[in-house]
Amino acid sequence: MSKEWYSPPGIWRHFYKAQIIWLMQEVLGRGEYPPSPEESGYTDAPIGKSGVSYHAPFEEYSLLIAELEDRLKACGQHGEMAKARYCDGWDDERIARLAHCAPWNVNRSIKQAIWYMTGSDRRPCSYQKWQECGCPRWKDCKKCEDFLRVNTPFERKQVVASGLDKS
């Protein structure tokens, strides 16, 4: 196990590139979330909780893994390539042979898929649309029809005034 460790609430807030890669390497396919490597200093068993939890202990981890799998699935073949590299430990040449593409293309595709999966919210447009548009982040994509659909009326007026709206 690696030295880095991310708590589920920390991942939910950001979904950074390093967190996504760590989740694929350390959690996905193993069925359990690794314990924190930091020692608490306590040697006795916990006495009892002061509050009531409304969730099962495994629920947060299960939802996190389901979210990651959904984001991987949204990336299609590029998501499968990322899964093969980080979960199964395949090298780029092996993935390229199976995907019928060049090894340099595998690396580029995996980077794009991980970049698409970053962020606390899912993107409003599909992976294919996002690739065609070429925008680095969906929040900055004023050309995208999905951007116009999901934003507030005030922001919509700004886009119409700037002349980027096609309607």
C-alpha positions as CSV (number, residue, x, y, z in Angstrom):
1,M,0.0,0.0,0.0
2,S,1.2,3.5,-0.8
3,K,1.9,6.1,1.9
4,E,-0.7,8.5,0.7
5,W,-4.3,8.1,1.8
6,Y,-7.4,10.1,1.1
7,S,-10.6,10.3,3.2
8,P,-13.9,9.8,1.4
9,P,-15.2,13.3,2.4
10,G,-12.0,14.8,1.0
11,I,-12.4,13.0,-2.3
12,W,-16.1,13.9,-2.6
13,R,-15.2,17.6,-2.2
14,H,-12.6,17.7,-5.0
15,F,-12.1,14.5,-7.1
16,Y,-8.5,15.6,-8.0
17,K,-6.4,13.7,-10.5
18,A,-4.2,12.2,-7.8
19,Q,-7.2,11.1,-5.8
20,I,-8.8,9.4,-8.8
21,I,-5.6,7.5,-9.6
22,W,-5.2,6.5,-6.0
23,L,-8.8,5.2,-5.9
24,M,-8.2,3.1,-9.0
25,Q,-4.9,1.7,-7.7
26,E,-5.8,1.1,-4.0
27,V,-9.6,0.7,-3.8
28,L,-11.3,-0.2,-7.0
29,G,-11.7,-4.0,-7.4
30,R,-10.5,-4.8,-3.8
31,G,-13.9,-4.4,-2.2
32,E,-12.7,-2.5,0.9
33,Y,-11.3,0.9,1.7
34,P,-7.8,0.9,3.1
35,P,-7.5,2.1,6.7
36,S,-5.8,5.4,7.5
37,P,-2.1,4.9,7.8
38,E,-1.9,7.4,10.7
39,E,-2.0,6.0,14.1
40,S,-4.5,7.6,16.5
41,G,-2.4,6.9,19.6
42,Y,-5.1,5.0,21.3
43,T,-4.6,1.4,22.2
44,D,-7.9,0.6,23.8
45,A,-11.1,-0.3,21.9
46,P,-13.4,2.6,21.3
47,I,-15.9,3.1,24.1
48,G,-18.9,4.5,22.3
49,K,-20.0,7.2,20.0
50,S,-21.5,10.4,21.2
51,G,-23.7,10.9,18.2
52,V,-25.9,8.8,15.9
53,S,-24.9,8.0,12.4
54,Y,-27.5,7.8,9.7
55,H,-25.3,5.8,7.4
56,A,-23.7,2.3,7.6
57,P,-19.9,2.4,7.9
58,F,-19.4,1.0,4.4
59,E,-22.0,3.2,2.7
60,E,-19.8,6.2,2.0
61,Y,-17.0,4.0,0.5
62,S,-19.5,2.1,-1.6
63,L,-21.0,5.3,-3.0
64,L,-17.6,6.7,-3.7
65,I,-16.6,3.6,-5.7
66,A,-19.9,3.7,-7.5
67,E,-19.3,7.3,-8.5
68,L,-15.8,6.5,-9.8
69,E,-17.1,3.6,-11.8
70,D,-19.9,5.8,-13.3
71,R,-17.3,8.4,-14.3
72,L,-15.1,5.7,-15.8
73,K,-18.0,4.3,-17.7
74,A,-18.9,7.8,-19.1
75,C,-15.4,7.9,-20.7
76,G,-16.0,4.7,-22.7
77,Q,-12.9,3.1,-24.1
78,H,-10.6,5.7,-22.6
79,G,-12.0,4.9,-19.2
80,E,-11.4,1.2,-19.8
81,M,-7.8,2.1,-20.7
82,A,-7.3,4.0,-17.5
83,K,-8.8,1.1,-15.5
84,A,-6.5,-1.3,-17.2
85,R,-3.4,0.8,-16.4
86,Y,-4.2,1.7,-12.8
87,C,-6.3,-1.2,-11.6
88,D,-4.7,-4.1,-13.5
89,G,-1.2,-2.7,-13.9
90,W,-1.0,-3.1,-17.6
91,D,1.6,-1.1,-19.6
92,D,0.8,1.2,-22.5
93,E,2.0,-1.2,-25.1
94,R,-0.3,-4.0,-23.9
95,I,-3.3,-1.6,-23.8
96,A,-2.4,-0.3,-27.3
97,R,-2.4,-3.8,-28.7
98,L,-5.8,-4.6,-27.3
99,A,-7.2,-1.2,-28.3
100,H,-5.6,-1.2,-31.8
101,C,-3.9,2.1,-31.4
102,A,-0.4,3.6,-30.8
103,P,1.1,3.6,-27.3
104,W,1.4,7.4,-27.3
105,N,-2.3,7.6,-28.0
106,V,-3.0,5.4,-24.9
107,N,-1.3,7.8,-22.6
108,R,-3.1,10.8,-24.2
109,S,-6.4,9.0,-23.9
110,I,-5.9,8.1,-20.3
111,K,-4.9,11.7,-19.4
112,Q,-8.0,13.0,-21.1
113,A,-10.3,10.5,-19.3
114,I,-8.9,11.4,-15.9
115,W,-9.1,15.1,-16.7
116,Y,-12.8,14.6,-17.6
117,M,-13.4,12.8,-14.3
118,T,-12.0,15.5,-12.1
119,G,-14.1,18.0,-10.2
120,S,-16.7,17.6,-7.4
121,D,-19.6,17.7,-9.9
122,R,-20.1,15.6,-13.0
123,R,-19.9,17.4,-16.2
124,P,-23.1,18.3,-17.9
125,C,-22.0,17.2,-21.4
126,S,-20.9,13.7,-22.5
127,Y,-17.2,12.8,-22.8
128,Q,-17.4,12.8,-26.6
129,K,-18.9,16.3,-26.7
130,W,-16.4,17.5,-24.2
131,Q,-13.5,16.2,-26.4
132,E,-15.0,17.8,-29.6
133,C,-15.4,21.2,-27.8
134,G,-11.8,21.2,-26.6
135,C,-12.6,23.1,-23.4
136,P,-10.3,22.4,-20.5
137,R,-13.1,22.7,-17.9
138,W,-16.9,22.6,-18.5
139,K,-17.5,25.6,-16.3
140,D,-15.5,27.7,-18.8
141,C,-17.2,26.4,-21.9
142,K,-19.5,29.2,-23.1
143,K,-19.7,27.7,-26.6
144,C,-21.2,24.4,-25.4
145,E,-25.0,24.0,-25.6
146,D,-25.0,22.1,-22.3
147,F,-23.3,25.0,-20.6
148,L,-26.0,27.3,-21.7
149,R,-28.7,24.8,-20.5
150,V,-27.4,24.3,-17.0
151,N,-26.5,27.8,-15.9
152,T,-28.6,30.5,-14.3
153,P,-30.6,33.1,-16.3
154,F,-28.2,35.8,-15.3
155,E,-25.3,34.0,-16.7
156,R,-27.4,33.1,-19.8
157,K,-27.9,36.9,-20.4
158,Q,-24.2,37.4,-20.2
159,V,-23.6,34.7,-22.8
160,V,-26.3,36.1,-25.1
161,A,-24.9,39.6,-24.8
162,S,-21.4,38.4,-25.7
163,G,-22.7,36.9,-29.0
164,L,-21.6,33.3,-28.2
165,D,-25.2,32.1,-28.1
166,K,-26.4,30.5,-31.4
167,S,-30.1,30.8,-30.6
